[in-house]
Amino acid sequence: MTETSQAIATSQPPATPEGFIGKPEVARRLNKTIRTVDNWMSRGILPYYKIGRSVEFKWSDVESHLTQTCRVARRT
């Protein structure tokens, strides 16, 4: 069964590939500055793709990496 026929059978739209986002969008979603994003990239905190002279991110990669490597601290 093809992806399209599966989508019709299950009444769900076919999966679309995730696009890339830039540093300003990552900074906006994390509520940080672009300078902080640059710092986190150089420290290995944020995964990124270097395409020529451009730097791009996949939001799902950023979220999953932060979930795995960062901890949530709660004040008591």
Contacts in CASP RR format, 6 or more apart in sequence:
PFRMAT RR
TARGET T0000
AUTHOR 0000-0000-0000
METHOD contacts of the structure
MODEL  1
MTETSQAIATSQPPATPEGFIGKPEVARRLNKTIRTVDNWMSRGILPYYK
IGRSVEFKWSDVESHLTQTCRVARRT
1 9 0 8 1.000
3 14 0 8 1.000
3 15 0 8 1.000
4 14 0 8 1.000
7 13 0 8 1.000
7 14 0 8 1.000
18 58 0 8 1.000
18 59 0 8 1.000
18 60 0 8 1.000
19 58 0 8 1.000
20 49 0 8 1.000
20 56 0 8 1.000
20 57 0 8 1.000
20 58 0 8 1.000
21 56 0 8 1.000
21 57 0 8 1.000
21 58 0 8 1.000
21 59 0 8 1.000
22 55 0 8 1.000
22 56 0 8 1.000
22 57 0 8 1.000
23 34 0 8 1.000
23 37 0 8 1.000
23 38 0 8 1.000
23 55 0 8 1.000
23 57 0 8 1.000
24 34 0 8 1.000
25 57 0 8 1.000
26 37 0 8 1.000
26 46 0 8 1.000
26 57 0 8 1.000
26 59 0 8 1.000
26 62 0 8 1.000
27 33 0 8 1.000
27 34 0 8 1.000
27 36 0 8 1.000
27 37 0 8 1.000
29 59 0 8 1.000
30 36 0 8 1.000
30 37 0 8 1.000
32 40 0 8 1.000
37 46 0 8 1.000
40 46 0 8 1.000
41 48 0 8 1.000
41 55 0 8 1.000
45 65 0 8 1.000
45 66 0 8 1.000
45 69 0 8 1.000
46 57 0 8 1.000
46 62 0 8 1.000
46 65 0 8 1.000
46 66 0 8 1.000
47 57 0 8 1.000
47 58 0 8 1.000
47 61 0 8 1.000
47 62 0 8 1.000
47 65 0 8 1.000
48 55 0 8 1.000
48 56 0 8 1.000
48 57 0 8 1.000
49 55 0 8 1.000
49 56 0 8 1.000
49 57 0 8 1.000
49 58 0 8 1.000
END
